[in-house]
């Protein structure tokens, strides 16, 4: 269940104190100064998946500062990514300044002072996670804070797109699926931090985890393509097929089996959620299965029943409920 704080029901004179307390409870101790004589309504809505807290924040112009006093009050050891949807923002930390607008994101570290200024009404999504979850060197993280990342191509574009999808789908995720997707988001962020600092070493364990996360995201986005193959995946990520297979050894599966498992999961989910809306063969084809006979065989092997019985059984359960 999301945790929500809103100043809309309050008289304007009471909004500043309430908002300051809500921001501190949601994130970390901060000094918050509202810039409007009559404060606009503000809203914070948060949910947690695995190590990541996802918060949608909308409010009027203000300045939020992390000072030595607020650091002493607690909350050190956190990293936050803010992805802006509306309004401008200016982040200052470690002598660097990043000015960003809609579609861009920045990173800040709660262990050192920073200032975040919002001269306009704003709307952003924040991804708040423990510093230790990233598994990156302190110097690498320092190189990434207060840096404007644009949602273009490359790793920044991948991270931005993934974070958007995670926030968009959060309300429909069960805790297990949400936790797994959040873990992937953390790995992608680690990859971005290391790439930014120039310390990315493909052989390092933490880099391998981030690369696997990047590959999995690519696979999920292309599941419906029947031509998806280890060769194509390796080429898209500028690596050899041999190295791709080596990356998946720690997953205790092969690339092809991982693809098939994800395709089966998507088919099973669609057949259960949309009984009668499409034929079994059309669902299989939508998720990359070329042969209906092959799909029925591997589906039965995975779930113990043919796909038609799976759908029929789910219809019966739904009717009984």
C-alpha positions, 0 to 999 in steps of 0.5 A, spaced: 500 500 500 502 506 498 504 511 503 501 518 501 502 525 504 498 531 502 497 538 504 491 539 500 486 539 505 490 543 510 489 551 510 495 554 507 498 557 514 499 550 516 502 547 509 509 548 510 510 545 517 506 539 515 510 538 508 517 539 512 515 533 516 512 529 510 519 530 506 523 528 512 519 522 513 519 520 506 526 521 505 531 523 510 532 529 515 532 535 510 531 543 511 525 545 507 524 552 505 517 554 501 518 560 496 511 562 495 507 567 500 501 562 500 504 555 499 501 551 493 498 544 495 504 538 495 503 531 494 508 525 496 506 518 494 511 512 496 511 505 495 517 500 496 519 494 492 525 490 494 531 495 496 528 501 492 522 506 495 519 509 489 516 516 490 512 521 486 512 528 488 508 534 486 509 541 489 510 548 488 517 552 488 522 550 494 529 549 496 531 542 500 538 542 503 542 537 506 546 540 511 551 538 517 546 539 522 541 534 518 546 529 517 547 529 524 540 527 525 540 521 521 539 518 514 546 518 511 547 512 507 542 513 502 542 515 494 536 518 491 535 518 483 530 524 481 527 523 474 523 530 472 517 530 469 515 537 470 519 544 472 526 545 473 531 543 478 538 545 480 542 540 484 548 542 488 553 537 491 561 536 492 562 543 488 558 541 482 551 543 479 546 540 475 540 544 472 535 539 469 528 539 466 523 534 464 526 527 462 532 528 465 535 525 472 540 526 477 543 523 483 544 525 490 548 522 496 545 523 503 552 522 506 554 529 504 551 536 504 547 538 498 542 543 495 536 541 491 532 548 488 525 548 485 524 555 482 517 552 479 512 548 480 515 541 479 513 533 478 518 528 479 519 521 481 524 519 486 528 512 487 531 512 494 535 506 495 541 504 500 548 506 498 550 499 500 545 496 495 549 499 489 556 496 490 560 501 487 566 505 489 565 511 493 569 515 488 565 512 482 559 515 486 562 522 487 563 522 480 556 521 478 552 526 483 550 532 481 551 530 474 545 531 469 543 525 465 539 526 459 534 520 457 537 519 450 541 513 447 546 509 451 546 507 459 543 513 461 537 512 456 536 505 458 536 507 465 531 512 464 526 508 460 527 502 465 525 507 471 519 510 468 517 503 466 518 501 473 514 507 476 508 506 471 507 499 473 508 499 480 501 499 482 500 493 478 506 489 481 506 483 486 511 484 491 516 478 489 515 481 481 516 488 484 522 486 488 526 483 482 525 489 477 527 493 483 534 489 483 535 490 476 534 497 476 539 498 482 544 494 477 543 498 471 544 504 476 551 501 478 552 500 471 551 507 469 555 510 475 561 505 473 560 507 466 560 515 468 567 514 472 570 510 467 571 504 471 567 499 468 571 493 467 567 487 464 570 482 468 568 485 475 563 481 478 559 488 480 559 489 472 557 483 470 551 483 474 549 490 471 551 487 464 546 481 465 541 486 468 542 490 461 541 484 457 535 482 461 531 488 460 533 488 452 530 481 452 524 483 455 523 489 450 524 484 445 520 478 447 515 478 441 521 477 436 521 470 434 528 472 431 531 473 438 537 469 439 544 469 443 547 471 437 543 477 436 543 479 443 551 479 443 551 483 437 546 488 440 551 489 446 558 488 443 560 482 446 561 475 443 556 469 444 561 466 448 562 471 453 554 472 453 553 465 455 559 466 461 555 471 464 549 467 464 552 461 468 551 465 475 544 465 473 544 457 473 541 457 466 542 458 459 540 464 455 535 460 450 532 457 457 531 464 460 528 467 454 523 461 453 521 462 461 520 469 460 516 468 454 512 462 457 510 467 463 508 472 459 503 467 455 501 464 462 499 471 465 495 473 458 491 467 458 489 467 465 488 475 465 484 475 458 480 468 458 477 468 451 480 474 449 485 471 444 486 464 441 492 460 444 496 460 438 495 468 437 498 469 444 503 464 443 505 468 437 505 475 440 510 472 445 515 469 440 513 462 439 513 460 432 510 453 432 503 452 436 505 445 437 512 447 440 509 452 444 504 447 447 509 442 449 514 446 453 508 450 456 505 443 458 512 441 461 513 448 465 506 448 468 503 441 468 497 442 463 496 444 456 495 452 455 487 451 453 486 447 460 490 452 463 486 458 461 479 453 462 482 452 469 483 459 470 476 461 467 473 456 472 476 459 478 474 466 476 467 464 475 467 460 482 470 467 485 
